[in-house]
Amino acid sequence: MTPGSLVTPGSKVTPGSVVTPGPADALLGRCCFPPPGAELRCAVSGGPDSLALLALAVAAGCRATAVHVNHGLRRGSEAEADVVADAAARLGAGFRTEQVRVDPGPNLEARARRARRRVLGPGVATGHTMDDQAETVLVNLLRGAGRDGLAAMRPGVEHPLLSLRRAETHALCASLGFRPVDDPSNRDRRFLRNRVRHELVPLCNELSGRDMVPVLARQARLMAEEAEVLEALSADLDAADAGALCTSPPALARRAVRRWLRVDGGYPPDAAAVERVLEVASGAVRATDVAPSTRVRRSRGRLSARPVASPSDPGTGLR
């Protein structure tokens, strides 16, 4: 398949070749798909979770299009697009493939994720399950995330499978006769998420004497509900007003600053950057740099955030 090629829904399906949605019926009630007839782009790598996503989207009556992104990181990765194209044709879904370049090196996972998000665009559905949600909670905890990070992914059209377990998506693929792609990078212990999946989650289960995945997913839901309350309370707080930040409850001030400084890909700044901005608001320091290459200054009681060419500027008193 060439990048950008498109199979329109139903165009490769011959009579009787469409996989019936019967095996998916028992799972649909726990999914968050849009109404029947709605168009839905699904990120489909060819793995079991994303193939199950596509099958469930079709079973839910969506006009689904599978979008496959080839990062070119593995030998033979081009063949994975054929797996997705075949599944899409069997289901009567559309298909499109995209090519991105991600060079080997540090932060490979994060850079690949950003590249994938750029070509997928907003509103695309992913096949993340409850197991992925639990892993995300633990990964974000290890990274020192606040309430939003511990809330992990929010259920909805972009994450419709968060109430399903990984074993269920795998079983669905087996029942439909799919042969998913086996991605060896999912077992590479150099990546934090894989160590969380293969080491930390089993250890948590052993120490607690129970399956911790539903527990962690429930914690994420509670955190999300509380985060929504804080977001509403901070909605009218002007993050550029230094005085308002200093006189507001710290939890609301932090949230206002985080919303003000959201960075590339929709990710908020880290907690340390938010605290530095609050120090600028209080007058403790004159200015600070926050990613990506943005300088925050205070002047006449107002904060400004402007891009800078270099993260360092000797003699400015930055922190």
C-alpha positions as CSV (number, residue, x, y, z in Angstrom):
1,M,0.0,0.0,0.0
2,T,1.3,3.5,-0.8
3,P,1.1,6.3,1.7
4,G,-2.2,8.1,1.5
5,S,-4.0,5.4,-0.5
6,L,-7.6,5.0,0.4
7,V,-10.1,2.1,0.2
8,T,-13.6,3.5,0.5
9,P,-16.0,1.7,2.8
10,G,-17.3,-1.5,1.1
11,S,-15.3,-1.1,-2.1
12,K,-13.3,-4.3,-1.8
13,V,-16.0,-6.4,-0.2
14,T,-17.6,-9.2,-2.2
15,P,-21.0,-10.7,-1.4
16,G,-20.7,-12.8,1.8
17,S,-17.2,-11.7,2.6
18,V,-18.0,-9.1,5.3
19,V,-17.4,-10.4,8.8
20,T,-20.7,-10.4,10.8
21,P,-20.7,-8.4,14.0
22,G,-22.2,-11.2,16.0
23,P,-19.1,-11.9,18.2
24,A,-18.9,-8.1,19.0
25,D,-22.4,-7.7,20.2
26,A,-21.6,-8.7,23.8
27,L,-18.9,-6.1,24.1
28,L,-20.7,-3.1,22.4
29,G,-22.7,-2.1,25.5
30,R,-19.5,-1.3,27.3
31,C,-18.0,0.8,24.4
32,C,-18.4,4.5,23.7
33,F,-19.0,4.7,20.0
34,P,-20.8,7.6,18.2
35,P,-24.3,6.9,16.8
36,P,-24.8,4.5,13.9
37,G,-24.0,6.2,10.6
38,A,-21.4,8.5,12.1
39,E,-18.0,8.7,10.4
40,L,-15.2,7.5,12.6
41,R,-11.4,7.3,11.8
42,C,-9.8,4.5,13.7
43,A,-6.0,4.3,14.3
44,V,-5.2,0.7,13.4
45,S,-1.7,-0.7,13.8
46,G,-2.7,-4.2,12.9
47,G,-2.4,-5.4,16.6
48,P,-5.3,-7.2,18.3
49,D,-6.6,-4.1,20.2
50,S,-6.8,-1.9,17.2
51,L,-8.3,-4.6,14.9
52,A,-10.9,-5.2,17.6
53,L,-11.5,-1.4,17.6
54,L,-12.2,-1.5,13.9
55,A,-14.5,-4.5,14.1
56,L,-16.5,-3.0,17.0
57,A,-16.8,0.3,15.2
58,V,-18.3,-1.4,12.2
59,A,-20.6,-3.5,14.5
60,A,-21.7,-0.3,16.1
61,G,-22.9,1.0,12.7
62,C,-20.2,3.6,12.2
63,R,-18.8,4.5,8.8
64,A,-15.3,3.5,9.9
65,T,-12.0,4.1,8.2
66,A,-8.9,2.4,9.4
67,V,-5.8,4.6,9.3
68,H,-2.5,2.8,9.5
69,V,0.7,4.8,10.3
70,N,4.0,3.2,9.3
71,H,6.9,4.6,11.3
72,G,9.5,2.6,9.4
73,L,11.1,1.5,12.6
74,R,11.0,-2.2,11.9
75,R,12.1,-4.4,9.0
76,G,9.0,-5.6,7.2
77,S,6.7,-3.0,8.7
78,E,5.2,-2.2,5.3
79,A,3.5,-5.6,5.3
80,E,1.5,-4.6,8.4
81,A,-0.5,-2.2,6.3
82,D,-1.7,-5.1,4.2
83,V,-3.0,-6.8,7.4
84,V,-5.0,-3.7,8.2
85,A,-6.2,-3.3,4.6
86,D,-7.4,-6.9,4.5
87,A,-9.3,-6.6,7.8
88,A,-10.9,-3.3,6.6
89,A,-12.0,-5.0,3.4
90,R,-13.5,-8.0,5.2
91,L,-15.4,-5.6,7.6
92,G,-16.5,-3.2,4.8
93,A,-14.5,-0.4,6.4
94,G,-12.4,2.3,4.6
95,F,-8.6,2.2,4.7
96,R,-5.8,4.7,4.5
97,T,-2.1,4.3,5.1
98,E,0.3,7.1,6.1
99,Q,4.1,7.1,6.3
100,V,6.1,9.0,8.9
101,R,9.8,9.2,9.6
102,V,11.0,8.7,13.2
103,D,14.8,8.5,13.6
104,P,16.3,6.1,16.3
105,G,17.5,7.8,19.4
106,P,16.3,9.1,22.8
107,N,12.6,9.4,23.6
108,L,11.7,7.2,20.7
109,E,8.3,6.4,22.1
110,A,7.3,10.0,22.7
111,R,8.6,11.1,19.3
112,A,6.8,8.3,17.5
113,R,3.6,9.2,19.3
114,R,3.9,12.9,18.3
115,A,4.5,12.0,14.7
116,R,1.5,9.6,14.7
117,R,-0.7,12.2,16.3
118,R,0.2,14.7,13.6
119,V,-0.8,12.5,10.7
120,L,-3.9,11.0,12.5
121,G,-5.3,14.4,13.4
122,P,-7.9,15.2,16.1
123,G,-10.9,13.0,16.9
124,V,-9.4,9.7,15.8
125,A,-10.4,6.6,17.8
126,T,-7.7,4.4,19.4
127,G,-7.9,0.8,20.7
128,H,-6.7,1.5,24.2
129,T,-8.2,-0.9,26.8
130,M,-8.7,-0.9,30.5
131,D,-5.3,-2.6,30.8
132,D,-3.7,0.3,28.9
133,Q,-5.5,2.7,31.2
134,A,-4.1,1.1,34.3
135,E,-0.6,1.1,32.8
136,T,-1.0,4.8,32.0
137,V,-1.9,5.6,35.6
138,L,1.2,3.8,36.9
139,V,3.5,5.4,34.2
140,N,2.2,8.9,35.0
141,L,2.6,8.2,38.8
142,L,6.2,7.2,38.3
143,R,6.7,10.5,36.3
144,G,5.3,12.6,39.1
145,A,2.1,13.6,37.3
146,G,-0.7,15.5,39.1
147,R,-4.4,14.8,39.1
148,D,-4.8,15.2,35.3
149,G,-2.0,12.7,34.6
150,L,-3.5,10.2,37.1
151,A,-6.9,10.6,35.5
152,A,-5.1,9.1,32.4
153,M,-7.3,8.7,29.3
154,R,-10.9,9.9,29.3
155,P,-13.6,7.5,28.0
156,G,-15.4,8.7,24.9
157,V,-15.3,8.6,21.1
158,E,-11.4,8.8,21.0
159,H,-11.0,6.0,23.6
160,P,-14.1,3.9,23.2
161,L,-12.7,0.6,24.5
162,L,-11.5,1.7,28.0
163,S,-14.1,-0.6,29.7
164,L,-12.8,-3.7,27.9
165,R,-10.0,-5.9,28.9
166,R,-7.1,-6.8,26.7
167,A,-8.1,-10.4,26.8
168,E,-11.5,-9.6,25.4
169,T,-10.1,-7.7,22.4
170,H,-7.7,-10.6,21.7
171,A,-10.6,-13.1,22.0
172,L,-12.7,-11.0,19.6
173,C,-9.9,-11.1,17.0
174,A,-9.6,-14.8,17.3
175,S,-13.3,-15.3,16.9
176,L,-13.3,-13.2,13.7
177,G,-10.4,-15.2,12.3
178,F,-8.0,-12.2,12.3
179,R,-4.2,-12.8,12.5
180,P,-2.9,-9.7,14.2
181,V,0.5,-8.2,13.8
182,D,3.0,-9.2,16.6
183,D,4.9,-6.1,17.5
184,P,8.1,-7.2,19.2
185,S,8.7,-3.6,20.6
186,N,5.8,-4.3,23.0
187,R,8.2,-6.7,24.8
188,D,11.2,-4.4,24.7
189,R,12.1,-3.8,28.4
190,R,14.0,-0.6,27.5
191,F,10.7,1.2,27.3
192,L,9.1,2.2,30.6
193,R,5.6,1.2,29.6
194,N,6.7,-2.3,28.8
195,R,8.3,-2.7,32.2
196,V,5.2,-1.4,33.8
197,R,3.1,-3.9,31.8
198,H,5.3,-7.0,32.3
199,E,6.8,-6.3,35.7
200,L,5.0,-3.6,37.8
201,V,1.4,-4.6,37.1
202,P,2.0,-8.3,37.9
203,L,3.9,-7.2,41.1
204,C,1.0,-5.0,42.1
205,N,-1.4,-7.9,41.6
206,E,0.8,-10.1,43.7
207,L,1.2,-7.7,46.6
208,S,-2.5,-6.8,46.7
209,G,-3.8,-10.3,46.1
210,R,-6.2,-9.2,43.4
211,D,-6.4,-7.9,39.9
212,M,-5.3,-4.3,40.1
213,V,-6.3,-3.2,36.6
214,P,-10.0,-2.4,37.5
215,V,-8.8,-0.7,40.7
216,L,-6.4,1.6,38.9
217,A,-9.0,2.3,36.2
218,R,-11.5,3.3,38.9
219,Q,-9.0,5.6,40.4
220,A,-8.5,7.2,37.0
221,R,-12.2,7.8,36.7
222,L,-12.4,9.4,40.2
223,M,-9.4,11.6,39.4
224,A,-11.0,12.7,36.1
225,E,-14.2,13.6,37.9
226,E,-12.4,15.7,40.4
227,A,-10.2,17.3,37.7
228,E,-13.4,18.4,35.9
229,V,-14.6,20.2,39.1
230,L,-11.3,22.0,39.5
231,E,-11.3,22.9,35.8
232,A,-14.7,24.5,36.1
233,L,-13.7,26.4,39.3
234,S,-10.6,27.8,37.5
235,A,-12.3,28.6,34.2
236,D,-12.6,32.3,34.9
237,L,-9.1,32.7,36.4
238,D,-6.9,34.8,34.2
239,A,-3.5,33.1,34.2
240,A,-1.8,36.3,32.8
241,D,-3.0,38.3,35.9
242,A,-0.2,37.9,38.4
243,G,-2.2,39.3,41.3
244,A,-5.1,36.9,40.6
245,L,-2.8,33.9,40.6
246,C,-1.2,34.9,43.8
247,T,-4.5,35.4,45.7
248,S,-6.2,32.3,44.3
249,P,-6.1,28.8,45.9
250,P,-2.9,27.1,44.7
251,A,-4.7,24.2,43.1
252,L,-6.8,26.6,40.9
253,A,-3.7,28.8,40.1
254,R,-1.8,25.8,38.9
255,R,-4.6,24.6,36.8
256,A,-5.0,28.0,35.2
257,V,-1.3,28.2,34.4
258,R,-1.3,24.7,33.0
259,R,-4.2,25.5,30.7
260,W,-2.5,28.7,29.6
261,L,0.8,26.9,28.7
262,R,-0.5,23.8,26.9
263,V,2.2,22.6,24.6
264,D,2.6,20.7,21.3
265,G,0.4,17.7,21.0
266,G,-2.0,18.8,23.7
267,Y,0.3,17.9,26.6
268,P,0.4,20.4,29.5
269,P,3.7,21.6,31.0
270,D,5.2,19.6,33.8
271,A,4.7,20.5,37.5
272,A,8.1,22.1,37.8
273,A,7.4,24.5,35.0
274,V,4.1,25.5,36.5
275,E,5.7,26.2,39.8
276,R,8.3,28.4,38.1
277,V,5.6,30.4,36.4
278,L,3.9,30.9,39.8
279,E,7.3,32.2,41.2
280,V,7.4,34.7,38.3
281,A,3.8,35.8,39.2
282,S,4.8,36.3,42.8
283,G,7.9,38.3,41.9
284,A,10.3,35.8,43.3
285,V,12.1,35.7,39.9
286,R,11.9,38.0,36.9
287,A,11.3,35.3,34.2
288,T,11.5,31.6,33.5
289,D,11.8,29.4,30.4
290,V,9.3,26.6,29.9
291,A,9.1,24.0,27.1
292,P,8.9,24.3,24.2
293,S,11.3,27.3,24.2
294,T,8.8,29.7,25.7
295,R,9.8,32.5,28.1
296,V,7.4,33.7,30.7
297,R,7.9,37.3,32.1
298,R,6.1,39.6,34.4
299,S,5.6,43.3,33.6
300,R,3.2,45.7,35.3
301,G,1.3,42.9,37.0
302,R,0.8,40.8,33.8
303,L,2.5,37.7,32.6
304,S,3.5,37.2,29.0
305,A,4.6,34.0,27.2
306,R,6.7,34.4,24.1
307,P,8.9,32.0,22.1
308,V,12.7,32.3,22.5
309,A,15.5,31.1,20.2
310,S,17.5,29.6,23.0
311,P,16.5,28.1,26.4
312,S,19.4,29.8,28.1
313,D,20.0,33.5,28.5
314,P,22.9,34.3,30.9
315,G,22.4,37.3,33.2
316,T,18.6,37.4,33.0
317,G,18.0,35.8,36.4
318,L,16.0,33.0,34.8
319,R,15.4,29.8,36.7
